């Protein structure tokens, strides 16, 4: 058995580092979209038989399990998991220097298999070892937990420890892909590994071989706002990393005022990309002097297509899960079969909502679905901006609403949004059936993106880097109703694949989005659903043929392979 696992580990030469990776719904090594994307990336690498290895933290206590009280309070519980049931402990252990002592790190192996059964190894880094001090044993317990010092300890383990672990496992890694800036300390470890001999250095040269590191590193940024990038005071950096690297060089690479992990990654990566065309433009403005390419995100088709749709695609579009561009042929699927597949998925969502929330949703009334991280810029409360207007629309065209999402434990404004939404739902429940599904995870997401009739997205421009939930809806034939930001700028063909909320170019952009949402629902979307089933089915098919056929992770990974990995 161990010999077989070591064979798996010998093949990769591209290392994909991510603070979180969604391996499965039952393994809580992810918090949201970044982890879901990372999981889809590695599942696609398995499908395409690309030589990748994933590296992440083991997160023994998970992110958190979410309970919602009767008053809408988010209650957080530990989300422990039995790693022995899902991963195998490897023999290799390495040490990383943190606060003038060695912290030992063990590797666990999880294997992702594609539809061709090709294996992709994922290395899970674990510090909960008897060799470590009690404080250090907790470094890999909580995903995104603790204060800045705890986070920096985690990022040292991920970046420095991850690079060292790959060496210890004997992998000949040629390319390091940093999924967001959390892992950018791996580039410092590479600088140390490639440190030049003193007698080979000219009088004005650095001892560090920056060019060689940049040849090996690439960086994907996901955050279009400066405040969203990890920054650490140098007082903490000096305390934890001490003489790991020359601090003057570090300040030059990562910023004078604080260690900016994004700046560090930008300066030590030979290829940088954003996750949508608009996001790349925003990032180029944020980081003048760097070239930020655009590779728009995609979703893993086989993971996110409801089984009723997967069966349809198997029947009418063979090879769709490997060559997803073939979904352009979905218009050949008979309307009756497409609608039946949708109603099967919708009934499952209704059953889930009825079970979790003791409500009674109706299959003939359209469901508006919304599921996001609960935070201000996502504007999850926009639907309730004008209650009287919302009720007037529902009088003419009955609707149902299903929502879900977690607020970060430290985000009090996000928790307040959940309470506000819960209050609105309670007050309106006799006139508009509404539910907020607790503990949003991959399973809840699958049910929502396939079982909703309309997928709603309301971010504040330009803060949606990409967004992928709407892509998941599209592969299930669910039209999007969304603000023109992130991927939807590329995916929206008005009245064909779905509808835009507002006009991104108008002076009132963002300010009048709620009114534009109500107008679009009342005047376009709901009348079409209620009065013209054939036209609605044409939009469902266009969501598949024009959006799902392009916004998938196979197209995304083929672009990474040709433009980033093979440069």
C-alpha positions, 0 to 999 in steps of 0.5 A: 500500500505504501509503495503505491502511494509513493508511486503517486508522489513521484509523478508531480512536478507542479505544486499548487499551494492553497490555504484551503482546498475543498476535498469533499463536503465531509472534510472541512479544509475549506471555508468558501470560494477560494477553497472550492476553486482549489478543489475544482482545480485539482479535480480537473488536473486529475481529469486532464492527467496534469502532473500536479500536487496540492499543498494545504493545511490539515485544519483538524478543527475545520472552519466552523459548523454554523447553527442559526438560532431562532433570532438569527444569531450565528452560533459557531461550533468546531468542525473536527474530522477523523483524518485517519478515515480519509488520509494516510500519514506519510513517513516524512517530517520536516521542521520550520523555524518559528520564534527561534525554535523548530516546529515539526510538521508531518505530512498526510496524503489525500488522493483525488481521482479523476473520471479516468482514475488518474490520481492527484496527491494532496499533501496536508500539513500537520503540526499536532505532534508530540515533538512540538510545544502545546502552542505549536501543536495548534497551528494547523487546527483552525482554518483562518483562526486566531490573531495575526500572529497565529495567521503568520505562523500558519502561513510559515507552515504552509509556505516554508513548510510546504516547500520543505515537505515536497523536497523531503518527499523527493518530488522534483518540483519545477513550478510553484503555483500560489493560489492567493498570497497566503503561501508566498513565503514559499518563495523566500524558502526558494531564495534560501535554497538558491542562495549564491556562494559569496565569492560568486557575488559581485559588489552590487549583487544580492546573494539571492537568486531572484531570477531563478525563483521567478522562473519557478513561481506563479501567482493567482490573486483573487482579491480586488481590494487592498484591505483584503490582502494579508499584511503583517507588522514587521515586529511580528515578522521579526519575532517569528522569522528572526534571521530566516532572511535578510530583513532589508531584502524582505522590506524591499520585496514585501513593503516598508511598512508591513509584510504584504504577502501579495506584494511579496508574491508579485515581486517573486513570480514570473507570471501573475494572473487575475481570475476574470478579465475585469478583475485583471484590469482592476489588479493592474490598476491596483499594482502598477508596474506588474503585468496581471494576466486574465484567466477567468475561473471555471467550475468542475462540471462533474462535481456541480452538475446535478445527477439528473443533468449529468444523466442527460448530458451522458445521453445526449453529449458523450464526453461532456465531462472531459471536453466541456466545450461540447455542452454547446450542443445542449440545445439538442436536448428535448425541452420536456427532458430538460424541464424534468431534470430541473424539476428533479433537482428542484424537488430535492432542494425543496425537500432539503429546505423543508427538512432543515427549516420546517417550511413548505415550499411549492414546486410550481412557484419560482425559487430565487436562490442566493448563497454567498459568504455573508459580508457587506460587499456581497450585499445579501440584504439587497432583495429586502431593500424596499419591503413594500416593493418586494411584497407588491411584486410577490402579489403579482408574481408569487416567489420563494427565496432560499438563502445560505451563507456563513459570516466569518467568526470575527465579522460582526457586520456579517453576523448582523446581516444574517440577523437582519435577513432572518428578521425579514424572513420571519416577518414576510413568511406568510406572504413570501415563503423564505428560508435560510439554510444553515451550515452552508457547505458543498452539499448545500451548495449543490442542492441550491445551484441546481434546484433554484429557478433564478440565481441571484448575485448582488456584489458591490462593484468592483469587489467581485473578483470572479464568483463561481456560484453562478457558473455552477447554476449555469451547468444546471440550466439555471439563469443568472440575475446578477450585477455586472461584475466578476465573471458575469461581465463576460457571461451575461448576454442580456435576455439570452443567458440571464439578466444584468442588474443595473448598468456598470457604466452609469453614474448611479452604478451600485447606488440604484441596484436595488431598484434595478433588481426590482424592475428586472424581476417585475417587468422581465424575469418573473413574467417570462417564468410565469407566462412563457415556458418555451422562452424560459427553456430557451434561456435555460439552454443558453445558460448551458450552451453559452455559459457552462460550455466556457466557464468550466475548469477544464478550459481554465486548466488548459489555459494555465497549462499552456500559458503559465505552467509551460512558459 
